């Protein structure tokens, strides 16, 4: 197992009817900018709960953050922060709103001329405006980590960054919000969390026995409760376990002491940037081809995964490893997720070459757990996913 240092400062407030606890979490003298998305919080009761909890707080609202948080929209929010002398941010939404809020936390303290440079240069901010979150859509784990991904429509780019200053101070997780989430978003949430675990697990044996079993338990839980919550969003126990699994999938715990891949995400981000495909669905498109292409390097973990998670006990290591890939793709199909790029767009020709060129231009010459995946490899993987 590799050396590691781990610190997660985010306070989690989990359970039924916990949104009212906002009152005790935000400083009484703070001037707060509340950020949210397209307005669903005004239909499901979350908005009223937040407003009631913060009735005595100096509160300004900024809505309209899109599903892939758009840089131009966030720059409008940054103007509000500066003009209104905001001192605290509150994200009320899913991963996109939270990611956008993290970016604003860093941008509010950024001393350069163009905050996009933080993303281009993969800067790791050490100071940011404090913020908290009220999670309305389990999926990304952004409520308990310091990472973010931002889209810039004018350049068709989707870039990631993170840093020690970008952990939420607190996050409120009330599983009751799940009852109003559309089926498509629930499906995306299960798929996103599942793939987050795979990115940290599906590498090579590194002696992280406990981390492996943490990861496998999250995968098993998502397999068990995912279809239940999609069928019946009012199933509180399934919803609570789904919500906590999404958080645990990417709060840093299971990646300690072991290698991580993340090449699937890097390729998937490009598909979202180019075609606007839902983030989770791009991961389901890329992952099976990625594992097939890198089969020899990953087959030991693929076989372990097939045996421990899917109960595949017959056959050789190769047999089990192939079964692991097949089981994964079948699970995505069970959820209603398509796994070929051509099922999302008829303009897929040339996509692989474009992604390879983008990776080369950015200097991303070695991705994956061994930094051995070249832009040319990415091109072949994306073609396999057509």
Residue pairs with C-beta under 8 A, 6 or more apart in sequence:
1 206
1 207
1 208
1 211
1 257
1 258
2 206
2 208
2 257
2 258
2 259
3 257
4 256
4 257
6 252
6 253
6 256
8 144
8 145
8 167
8 251
8 252
8 253
9 167
9 169
10 143
10 144
10 145
10 167
10 168
10 169
10 170
10 171
10 251
11 25
11 169
11 170
11 171
12 144
12 170
12 171
12 173
12 247
13 21
13 25
13 170
13 171
13 172
13 173
14 173
14 174
14 240
14 243
14 244
15 173
15 174
15 175
15 240
16 174
16 175
16 176
16 236
17 174
17 176
18 172
18 173
18 174
19 46
19 49
19 50
19 53
19 134
19 172
19 174
20 49
20 52
20 53
21 53
21 172
22 50
22 53
22 54
22 90
22 132
22 134
22 172
23 53
23 54
25 132
25 169
25 170
25 172
26 32
26 54
26 57
26 88
26 90
26 132
27 88
28 56
28 57
30 57
30 58
30 87
30 88
31 58
31 60
31 84
31 85
31 86
31 87
31 88
32 54
32 57
32 58
32 59
32 60
32 86
32 87
32 88
32 89
32 90
33 60
33 61
33 62
33 77
33 80
33 81
33 84
33 86
33 88
33 89
33 90
34 50
34 54
34 59
34 60
34 61
34 62
34 90
34 92
35 62
35 63
35 65
35 77
35 89
35 90
35 91
35 92
35 93
35 97
35 100
35 101
35 104
36 47
36 61
36 62
36 63
36 65
36 91
36 92
36 93
36 97
37 63
37 64
37 65
37 66
37 67
37 93
37 94
37 96
37 97
38 63
38 64
38 66
39 63
40 136
40 180
41 47
41 50
41 92
41 93
41 136
43 180
44 136
44 177
44 179
44 180
45 180
46 92
46 134
46 136
46 177
47 92
50 90
50 92
50 134
51 59
54 90
60 80
60 84
60 86
62 76
62 77
62 80
64 73
65 73
65 74
65 77
65 93
65 96
65 97
65 100
66 73
66 96
67 96
67 278
68 96
68 149
68 151
68 158
68 272
68 276
68 279
69 96
69 97
69 99
69 100
69 103
69 148
69 149
69 150
69 151
70 150
70 151
70 152
70 153
71 116
71 150
71 151
71 152
71 153
72 152
72 153
72 154
73 100
74 100
74 103
74 104
74 107
74 150
75 115
77 100
77 104
78 104
78 107
78 108
78 115
80 86
81 89
81 104
81 108
81 129
82 108
86 108
86 129
87 129
87 130
88 129
88 130
88 131
88 132
89 101
89 104
89 105
89 129
89 130
89 131
89 132
90 101
90 131
90 132
90 133
90 134
91 97
91 98
91 100
91 101
91 131
91 132
91 133
91 134
91 168
92 133
92 134
92 136
93 134
93 135
93 136
93 137
94 135
94 136
94 137
94 138
94 139
94 140
94 185
95 137
95 139
95 140
95 141
95 142
95 143
95 192
98 133
98 135
98 140
98 142
98 143
98 148
98 168
99 140
99 142
99 147
99 148
99 149
99 150
100 148
100 150
101 131
101 133
102 128
102 131
102 142
102 146
102 147
102 148
102 166
103 115
103 148
103 150
104 129
104 131
105 125
105 128
105 129
105 130
105 131
105 165
105 166
106 115
106 118
106 123
106 125
106 128
106 161
106 163
106 165
106 166
107 115
107 118
108 128
108 129
109 125
109 127
109 128
109 129
109 165
110 118
110 125
112 118
116 152
117 123
118 125
118 161
119 150
119 159
119 160
119 161
120 159
122 160
122 161
123 161
123 163
124 161
124 162
124 163
124 164
125 163
125 164
125 165
125 166
126 163
126 164
126 165
127 165
128 163
128 165
128 166
130 169
131 168
131 169
132 168
132 169
132 170
132 171
132 172
133 142
133 143
133 168
133 170
133 171
133 172
134 171
134 172
134 174
135 143
135 171
135 172
135 173
135 174
135 177
135 243
136 177
136 181
137 177
137 181
137 185
137 189
138 173
138 178
138 189
138 193
138 242
138 243
138 245
138 246
138 247
139 185
139 188
139 189
139 192
139 193
139 246
139 280
140 192
140 193
140 196
140 246
140 250
141 193
141 196
141 246
141 247
141 248
141 249
141 250
141 251
142 148
142 250
143 168
143 171
143 173
143 247
144 167
144 168
144 171
144 247
144 250
144 251
145 162
145 167
145 250
145 251
145 252
146 162
146 163
146 164
146 165
146 166
146 167
147 160
147 161
147 162
147 166
147 250
148 160
148 161
148 162
148 166
149 158
149 159
149 160
149 269
149 279
150 158
150 159
150 160
150 161
151 157
151 158
151 272
151 273
152 158
152 159
156 273
156 274
157 273
158 269
158 270
158 272
158 273
159 269
160 265
160 269
171 247
173 243
173 244
173 247
175 236
175 239
175 240
175 242
175 243
176 236
176 239
178 186
178 229
178 233
178 239
178 242
178 243
179 233
179 234
179 239
180 233
181 189
181 233
183 230
184 278
186 229
186 230
186 233
187 230
187 280
187 335
187 336
187 337
188 278
188 279
188 280
188 281
189 242
189 246
189 280
190 222
190 226
190 229
190 230
190 242
190 335
191 280
191 281
191 283
191 284
191 332
191 335
191 337
192 246
192 279
192 280
192 283
193 218
193 222
193 245
193 246
193 249
193 250
194 219
194 222
194 226
194 249
194 331
195 264
195 265
195 280
195 283
195 284
195 287
196 249
196 250
197 215
197 218
197 219
197 222
197 249
197 254
198 219
198 261
198 264
198 287
198 328
199 260
199 261
199 262
199 264
199 265
200 215
200 254
200 255
200 258
200 260
200 261
201 212
201 215
201 216
201 219
201 254
201 258
201 301
201 305
202 261
202 291
202 298
202 301
202 302
202 305
203 258
203 259
203 260
203 261
203 298
203 301
203 369
204 259
204 297
204 298
204 300
204 301
204 369
205 300
205 301
205 304
206 257
206 258
206 259
207 257
208 256
208 257
208 258
211 253
211 254
211 255
211 256
211 257
211 258
212 258
212 304
214 248
214 253
214 254
215 254
216 305
216 308
216 309
218 245
218 248
218 249
218 254
219 305
219 309
220 309
221 241
221 245
222 242
222 245
223 309
223 331
224 241
225 238
225 239
225 241
225 242
225 245
226 242
226 335
227 334
227 335
228 235
228 238
229 235
229 238
229 239
229 242
230 335
232 238
233 239
248 254
259 369
259 370
260 369
261 368
261 369
262 367
262 368
263 290
263 367
263 368
263 373
263 378
264 283
264 286
264 287
264 290
265 283
266 359
266 364
266 367
266 378
267 282
267 286
267 290
267 355
267 378
267 381
267 382
268 279
268 282
268 283
268 285
268 286
269 279
269 282
270 351
270 354
270 355
270 358
271 277
271 282
271 285
271 286
271 341
271 351
272 278
272 279
272 282
274 351
274 354
275 344
275 345
275 347
277 285
277 344
277 345
280 337
281 337
281 338
281 344
284 329
284 332
284 337
284 338
284 339
285 338
285 339
285 340
285 341
285 344
285 385
286 381
286 382
286 385
287 328
288 325
288 328
288 329
288 339
288 385
289 381
289 382
289 384
289 385
290 381
291 298
291 302
291 324
291 325
291 328
292 325
292 384
293 377
293 380
293 381
293 384
294 368
294 373
295 302
295 321
295 322
297 370
297 372
298 321
299 317
299 318
299 321
300 317
300 321
302 320
302 321
302 322
302 324
302 325
303 317
303 318
303 320
303 321
303 324
305 324
306 312
306 320
306 321
306 323
306 324
306 327
307 313
307 320
309 324
309 327
310 323
310 324
310 327
312 320
312 323
312 324
312 327
314 320
315 323
329 339
332 339
333 339
338 344
339 385
340 385
340 386
341 348
341 351
341 382
341 385
341 386
342 348
342 386
348 386
351 382
351 386
352 378
352 379
352 380
352 381
352 382
352 383
352 386
353 379
355 375
355 378
355 379
355 382
356 375
356 376
356 378
356 379
356 382
357 375
359 365
359 367
359 375
359 378
360 375
364 375
365 374
365 375
366 372
366 373
366 374
367 373
367 378
